[in-house]
């Protein structure tokens, strides 16, 4: 149990660390401002003259120590709180000794004095009560936020484990795949499975974002890997569809691009996915193979088609997701796939990681990333 508590505290501190610096500054400024008001109300009950320096000094002391109390609570350094209390009393004692007593502005015991006392006390009580209520509210909601934040962080960690960068050589093919999510948890998937004689590489783009998309992506990868050695691309997608369609929400689907090497040629299946880009080294052209099927998971009963693609030495195949093509400039114009074809045609001699960087840089220079950006590149050696 002690380990769980300690682990929870570390997680809470890490969550606070992950909060943007501007928001942390905003929080501490809010604490200072609230207790500066507390200081002003307390000074309001005084009947003697207060110099501007004395007023500012009191405000700074109370507001500054309030920040200290807040920080000690956030970082769970509760032993600092009594230390800060003693230090605050010492500061006020030194300040009180430094500033001489000012002239009497309001007669002690007069109606005005009693009214100022009453208003000051009411204000102080109201500020304290409001602060306690806010602490109670944010403590409850903050716990929910920390739990949600930790769950998202865990989901992001699982996503990184499920979709690691790929760079490997299988027989006479060099394969590179990578997915750059647009948020904490991505919904894109790039994977290579099988052996040297018959292997398959694919890209899937799950609709939506966040944890739900990431969950379906994990289920999709698991289902694919259970049958990758026994089925063709069309049979594989059909079987994955039958297994997962009842388990997903009706509005979720995926575009999928699959390349399977049979030992002689590639079988290609594109379910609502962007075209396969095929760089032909002998001619220097970039061909497109368009999708022949609807996205996976759209209909309750679906079948899929495949086409054959011939590969020659030096050829390059690229499967990518729409996060790389659906980027928009300031005028709202969409980039499309054309510029990426141009980069592939003139940069085909680059190493595959560099080729990916060049193509992604083209997209990022056109507009900001709004969706997961995923690419699979296969070079015929």
QUIUR-V434178 format. One record per pair of residues at least 24 apart in sequence whose ideal C-beta (glycine too) atoms are under 7 Angstrom apart, sorted by the first residue. I is the first residue (numbers start at 1). J is the second residue. D is the distance in whole Angstrom. If there is no record, write none. Layout:
BEGIN
i: {I:I}
j: {J:J}
d: {D:D}
END
This chain:
BEGIN
i: {9:11:12:13:15:15:16:28:28:31:31:31:32:32:32:34:34:35:35:35:36:36:37:38:38:38:39:41:41:41:41:42:42:44:44:44:45:45:45:47:47:47:47:47:48:48:48:48:48:49:49:49:50:51:54:57:61:61:61:61:152:152:152:155:155:155:156:156:159:159:159:162:162:163:163:166:166:167:168:170:170:171:172:172:173:173:173:173:174:174:174:175:175:176:176:176:176:177:177:178:178:179:179:180:180:181:182:182:182:182:182:183:183:185:185:185:186:186:187:187:187:187:188:188:188:189:189:189:190:190:191:193:193:194:194:197:198:198:198:199:200:200:200:200:201:201:201:202:202:202:202:203:203:203:203:203:204:204:205:205:205:205:205:206:206:207:207:207:208:216:216:219:219:220:220:232:232:233:233:233:233:233:234:234:234:234:237:237:237:237:238:238:238:241:241:241:245:245:248:252:253:253:253:253:254:254:254:255:256:257:259:259:259:265:265:265:266:266:266:267:267:268:268:268:269:269:269:271:271:271:274:274:274:274:275:276:276:277:277:277:278:278:278:279:279:279:279:279:280:281:281:281:282:284:286:286:286:311:312:313:313:314:315:316:316:316:316:317:318:318:318:319:320:320:321:321:321:322:323:323:323:323:323:324:324:324:324:324:326:327:327:327:327:328:329:329:335:335:335:352:352}
j: {76:150:146:75:146:149:74:67:70:66:67:70:63:66:67:127:131:62:63:66:62:63:127:62:124:127:63:120:123:124:127:120:124:116:119:120:116:117:120:104:105:106:108:113:101:102:103:104:105:102:103:105:102:99:99:95:88:91:92:95:184:185:211:185:211:214:184:185:185:186:214:218:221:189:190:190:192:353:192:196:199:196:380:381:378:379:380:381:352:379:381:201:378:352:353:356:377:375:376:356:375:372:374:372:373:372:323:369:370:371:372:209:210:210:211:214:214:372:213:214:217:372:321:372:374:217:220:221:374:376:221:225:228:228:229:263:261:262:263:261:228:258:259:260:259:376:378:256:257:258:259:257:319:321:374:376:254:256:254:255:321:322:374:252:254:252:253:254:252:248:252:244:247:244:254:267:306:258:260:267:269:306:269:304:305:306:269:271:296:304:302:303:304:296:297:302:297:300:297:297:295:296:297:298:295:296:297:295:296:319:317:319:378:308:309:310:308:309:311:306:308:306:307:309:304:305:306:295:296:304:320:322:325:337:337:317:319:318:341:344:309:315:317:315:316:344:345:348:315:312:314:315:312:345:341:344:345:380:380:380:381:380:380:344:348:377:379:378:344:375:377:376:374:375:372:373:374:371:369:371:372:373:374:359:360:363:373:375:371:363:366:367:369:367:366:367:363:366:367:377:379}
d: {5:6:6:6:6:5:6:5:7:5:5:5:4:6:6:7:6:5:5:4:7:5:6:6:6:5:7:5:4:5:7:7:6:6:7:4:6:5:4:6:6:4:6:6:6:4:7:6:6:3:5:6:6:7:5:6:7:5:7:7:5:6:7:5:5:6:5:5:5:6:5:6:6:6:6:6:6:7:7:6:5:4:7:5:6:7:6:6:6:4:6:6:5:4:6:6:5:7:4:6:6:6:4:7:5:5:7:6:6:5:5:6:7:6:6:4:7:4:3:6:5:6:5:4:4:5:6:6:5:5:6:6:4:6:6:6:7:6:6:5:6:6:7:4:5:6:6:6:6:4:7:5:4:6:6:5:5:5:6:5:4:7:7:7:5:5:5:7:6:6:6:6:7:7:7:6:7:5:5:5:4:5:6:5:6:5:6:6:6:5:7:6:6:6:7:5:6:6:6:6:5:6:4:5:6:5:6:5:5:4:6:7:6:5:7:6:7:4:6:5:6:6:5:5:5:7:5:6:5:6:6:6:7:7:7:6:6:4:6:6:7:7:6:6:4:5:7:5:6:7:3:6:6:7:5:5:5:5:6:6:7:6:5:7:6:6:5:4:6:7:5:4:7:5:6:7:4:7:7:3:5:4:7:7:7:5:5:7:6:5:5:4:7:5:6:5:6:4:7:5:6}
END
